[in-house]
């Protein structure tokens, strides 16, 4: 197997004046372990925003000398992409030519993966992809507000289908959901492998146990850069509980940051629940673990998903979970733990049901902990070995 892997992703990073790379506090730095178990080094092509070290206080620095970055032009939104498109494509082509003897994995959907796939296809080169999301849902009207939304949605879907069509090896993070929507060609190597892996020391010894409390703690984790994590739906559900069941005391913690954070804080105030909600922004892994351990329930009200890491991590801590039945979530949870998206009343009633019933709560907590074992690192390594072998 080749010593170096070339990996292209839509993830965004930062660099200081010394060209050191930094990650957000909520970035899973252990993601590279999925690849470093098989390759000596990784060359990551991603958007990198140039800033100063003083502005990166609290960010994580890349100290792994086996992970090297090629900085692609940094852009956010269609306007900046159009302006930097030519430079972006040129940098991708140059790097792929420079590493033409190395295996390539594209993390899609996204234009970076599409541009790379288009170039590799024309060159007659093989490449593998990891399909981690559904652009049709990402660009749906309830998640994305833009005058060109329909065009962007159609283009993104078309680009993903093209990338899949010409890939030699494909990993889907779901068992069936993304495969049905974006089927591979018949002669490609196909794998269903979660991009979430749980270390043995992260899995709880015992599930959470229900007991009556004066106040229940609910945890939500998700970016507020876009509205597809359903923060507004969660706040409306909390307001419904506060209005209809005033004796049912709940405190909500939301982990994750983004441009809509202030908007959600204003919404909480307008719903008269601002004292019940804490928006803590981006936090490190230790804080996430601490909040999971101190919470009674994880709620994930997303409008669109692939296979969400946060649900699997919560399950591994023995937490019951309530979530929407979108994307790959039905592959993780039982029907009794799910609700329809955009339905704050249904979400509120499901939260009350789980927190009010010892039998349901304990059954879900126990079931989730047992199910999470399937995502242990050693259980996924064999599947990944087959995928990486197919890239030779």
N, C-alpha and C positions, 0 to 999 in steps of 0.2 A: 504494500500500500504506500502511496505517496506520503512524503514527510510533511507536506504543507497543504492545507485546505484553504481555498478561497471562498469567502462567505460574504454574500451581499444581503443587506437588510435595510428596511425602512426605519429602523430605530435611529434616534438622534443622540449625538454626544457633544462634548465640549472640549476645547483645548485652550491652554493658557499660552502665554508668550514664549514659553519654553517648549511648546508643542507636546506637552504631556496631555494625555486623554483623561477625561473625567466623566463619571456617570451620575445621574440623579440618585438621590438616596433610596428611591423605591425600585431602582434597577436591580434585577437579580444577577449579581456578578457571577454566580455559580453556573450560569447558562453555558459558559465556555467549557465547563467540565464535560458536557455532552459530546464535545468534539475532541478535546484534548486527551480523552481516554484512548482515542484511536490515531490521532495525528500529533506530530511533534510540534507543529505550529499552525496558527490560524492567521490569515490575512483578511481583515474585516474591511469591507468597503461600505461606508455609511456617511450620512450627512454629519459634519462636524462644525459646530459654531465656535468661531474664534473669539476669545474674550481674555480677561486677565485673571491671574491667580487670586487676586483680592476678591474678585466677583464669584469665585468658586469655593468659598469657605462653606463647609458642610457637605460638599460633594465628595464622591469617592474617586480616588485617583487609580488609574490602571497601573498596577505594579507587577502585572504578569508579563514577563518578557517573552512568553510564548504566544501572546496575543498582540499582533501588530495591526495598526490602523492605516488605511489609505483614506484621507479626508476628501469626501465629495463636497461639492458646493452646497452650502446650507440654504435651504429654502423652506418656507411654510406657506402653503396656499398656491393656487393656480397662477396668480400673477407673478410671483417670484420664480415658480417653476419655469414658466415661459421665458422669462428673462435669462435664466441660468441653464436652460435645457441643453444648449449646444456644448457648453463647458462640461456639464454633467456627463453627457454621452461620450465626449472625447476622453474624459478621465476614466470612465468605465472601460472603454475599448482599450486604452493604453495599458491599464493594469491587467486586464485579461490576457492581452498579448504577452505582457511581461511574465505572466504566470501560466502560459499556455500548456505546460506539462502537468499542472496541478489540477486535482478534481475541484469542481465548482458546485456550490450549493446556493440556491436563491431562496430567500425567505419571502414568500409572497402571500397576499397580493401587494401590488405597489409598482410604481413606474420604474424604480431602480431595477427591480427584478425583470420587468418587461424589456427594458432597454438592453439589459445583459443577455436575456434569452434571444432577442432579435439578432444581436450580433453573433452569439454563439451558433445559432441555427444557420445563419448565412455562412459561417466559417466551417460548418459541418462538424462542430464539436459537441460532445455529449455534456449534459449537466443534470444535476439533481435539484429537486425543489422541495421545500416544506410549505405546505398550504395551511396557514394558521387562521384564516378568516374569510368572511364572505363580503365582497365589496358591494353586492346588491343591497345588503342590509346596512352597511356602513353609510352608503349614500342614499338611504331611504329618506323620505320627507320628514319623518319623525326624529331622525338623527342628524340631519344635515340641512342647513338653510343656505341656499345659494341660488341665484337666478339661473345658473347653468347646471343645476343639480341633475336633471334627467340626462343631459349629455354626458356629464361626468360619470354618472352611474353606468350608463350604457358602455362608455369607453373603458371603464375599469373592469367590468365584467368581460368584455371582449379581450382585453389584455390578459386577464387571468386565464381564460380559456386557451388563448394562443400559447402562453407560457407552459401550461399543462400539456397541451397537444404535442409539443416538441421536446418535452423532458424525457430523459431515458429512465429516470428513477424518481418516484414521487412518494413523499411522506405526507399523509393527512393526519392532523392532530385529533380528528374525530374517528369513530369507528364506522360511521355511515352517513352522517349529515352532509358534510362537505363533499363526500364521494358521490352522493346522489345529485347534488347541484352542479358539480364540476367533475364529471366522470373522466378518467384517464383514457388514453388510447389503449387498444387491446394488447399491444406488444411491449408496453412499458412495465417496469418493475414497480409494484404498488405495495405500500406498507401503511398500516394504521398504528402510529406511535405518538403518544402524548409528548408534547414538548415540556411537560411538567414532570419533574422527578423529585421524589421525596427521600431525603436522607434518613437512614434508620434512626438516628438520634432526634429527628424531628417528630417522629410518630409517638403519640401519647401512649402511656401504659394502659390507661383506662379511659372510657368515654365519660363525658360530662353526665352528671346525675341531676334530675330535676328536684327542686324543692321550692316551696312557696317563699317569695321574697317581697319586701316592701317596694323594691325597685329592681327592674330587669335592665340589663345592659345589652344593647344591640350594636353590632359592628357592621359597617359597610366599608368596602375598600374599592376604590376605582378612580381613575383620572377624571378631572373636571375640565379637561381641555376641550372635550366635546360632551354632548348631552346624552350619548347613547348608554351611559352607565345608569341612567334613570334616577339621578339624585332628586329631581323634582317630584317624581312619583313616590319616592321614599318619604319625602317631607310631607306630601299630601296624605300618605297613609298614616304617618305619625299624628298629623292633625286630626284625622278621622278618629283615631284611637283616643286622643286627648279629649275630643268632643263627645263621643258616644260612650266611652268608658273612662271617665275622669279618675276613677279609683285605680285604674291599671297604669301604674307609673313606669315609664320607660325613659331611659337615657340613651341617646344615639351618638356614636362616635363615627365620623367619616374620615377615613384616611385617603389622601390623594389631593393633588393640587391641579390648578389650571385656571384659564381665563374666566370660567363660569363660577368660581368659588364665591366671589363677592355677590354675584347674582343669587346664588343659593342661600347665602347668609341673609340677604334681603327678603327672599321668599320665606325663610323660617321666621323672620320677624313679622312679616305680614300675616302669617298663619298663627301668630302668637305662641310659637313653640321654640323661640330662640334660646330659652333657658334649658330646653331639653336636648339641644344639639350642640356638639362640639366638632368643628372642622379643624383638624390638626395638620392638614397639609401632607407633604411627603415626609415619610419617616424611614428610619433604617430598619433592617430585618429584625433586630432585637426588639424594637418597639412593636412591630407587627406581631411578633410572637407573644409579647407581654399582653397586648390588647386582646388577642385571641384567647389567651388563658383566663383573662378576667371577664370575658363576655359570656353571655348566656345563649346567644344566637347570632349567626351570621346571616345577613340578608343581602341578596344580590339581585337588584331589580332591573337588570340590563335589558335594553331593547335589541341588542345584537351581541353575539358572542361566537368565539371558536370553541375552545375547551378551556374555560377560565381557571387559571392557576389558583386564584384566591379560594375558590370553592374546594379544590382538592386539598389545599393546605389546611383549610378549616376542618375538613373531614378527618385529616390525619391527626388533628388535635382533639378529636372526639366531640366536635361541636355539631349540633343539629343545624341544618341550613334550610332557608326558604329562598327560592329563586324563581325567575321567570323561565318559561319553557321554550327558550330560544336557542338556536345554534346547537352546540353539543351538550348543553346542560341536561337534556333528558337522558343522555348516556351516563350521567353521574348520579342523578337523584331519582327517587321514586315519584310517581305522579302525585302522591299525597303531600309532597313537599314543594310542589310547584304551583305557580299561578300564571295567568295570561299577562303579557306585557301591557304597560300603560293603564293598568287597572288598579288604582290606589286603594279602592274599597276592598277588592278581593285580596290584595296584599295585606291590608290591615287585619282583615278577618283571619287570614292564615297565620299571621304572627300571633294573634291572640289565641288561636286554636292550639298552636304548638306550645306556647308558654303556659297555657292553662291546663294542659293534659300531661300528667306524669307518664302515662303509658306511651303516648305518642312521642313525647320528648325523649324519653329513655330509649325507645325503640329506634328512633332516627339517629340518635347519638351513637348507639352501639353499631348500627348498620353502617353508618358513615365511616367509623374507625376501621371496621373490617374491610370495607370496600377500598379504602385508601391504600391498602397494602399492595394492590395491583400497580401502584405508581412508585413503588420502591425502585431505587436506582438499579439494583441487581436484576429486577424483573424486566426492566426495559433495555438493559445492555445487550441481551441476545438479539433483540429485534433491530437495534441500532447497528449491530455488527453486520447483519444481513444487508441493511441499507448502504452502509459505507462500502461493503464489499462490492455492491452493484455499481459503484462509481468508478471502479478501476478502469 
